């Protein structure tokens, strides 16, 4: 252990360590509780590796600058909390249609509006999926621990680069501010994916896909390539197109690059699910509570299990549908008034009864409350 890189870190600090491990060289944003440590730590550490940090005048400019940084070839990140994510949503849609790799960290807090700045919540689940207008694909990941925050930050960068898409890391105040001991992986220990660039500058078209591929190669601005970037529907050159046929082709391809690669994108965790007759579905810091609840229920002779989506969007649909076929009751536990439970209800339909336990007052769920809810259902 003495030879390992062991650190006692907050989740927010682990996020920065993971971003640097993944190759982040540009951070832009606006400080907001409870994500501020991500900006502070990035400002401290990026210059030491030749990277750039810039604090912008507001949340909108923060993501706009990060988009610009990504277009120059830099792995870019911005971080915020709920009110800031609301302001970033228009540019998240822009990054989606322009296919710009970008990591957006949302350390969730109580809402709506400015809500409860220093209290935890998981109220941005649906906002992460449907926040911007129109149809577009999104990837959102949810860590439950400090080490997993590190790992999923690396994974968020990998997925953003691989699929040319914005990726949201949905943590919360509990995960962001808790401290745990982690071992920082050695260089090369975790896979790092870099965007695929064109081999030559000959006849480069920014949105042209090769046969058998669905993600276009991405050339950096400032390296001799000339192309156009717009939030309008566009052809393979990047210039606007009003063609309905082109719009359909482009949107179908954008959606397919996520939908057709779910096996690569979706991850989840199971706890005591082998013989489970009652399943709790939870994510992020709430899932830590639920793990204790499952143990307490097992002590009472109730065969409970925990299913934890790590990839929140796209949701692990096949796995949740299968759970619905195996058990009569599912309890969704989350720090909101019923957001992810709607996704579970949609998937299991009439196969199982879906129950919900949650709150949005800034307090975390307790193991005994969850146990009581299960006993009430049974």
Secondary structure by P-SEA (a helix, b strand, c coil): ccccccccccaaaaaaaaaaaacccbbbbbbcccaaaaaaaaaaccccccbbbbbcccaaaaaaaaaaaaaacccccccccaaaaaaaaaaaaaaaaabbbbbbbbbcccccccccccbbbcccccccccccccbbbbbbbbbccaaaaaaaaaaaaaaaaaccbbbbbccccccccbbbbbbbbccccbbbbcccccccccccccccccccccbbbbbbcccccccccccccccccccccccaaaaaaaaaaaaaaccccccccccccccccccccbbbbbccaaaaaaaaaaaaaaaaccbbbbbbcccccccaaaaaaaaaacccbbbbbcccccaaaaaaaaaccccbbbbbbbbcccccccaaaaaaaaaaac
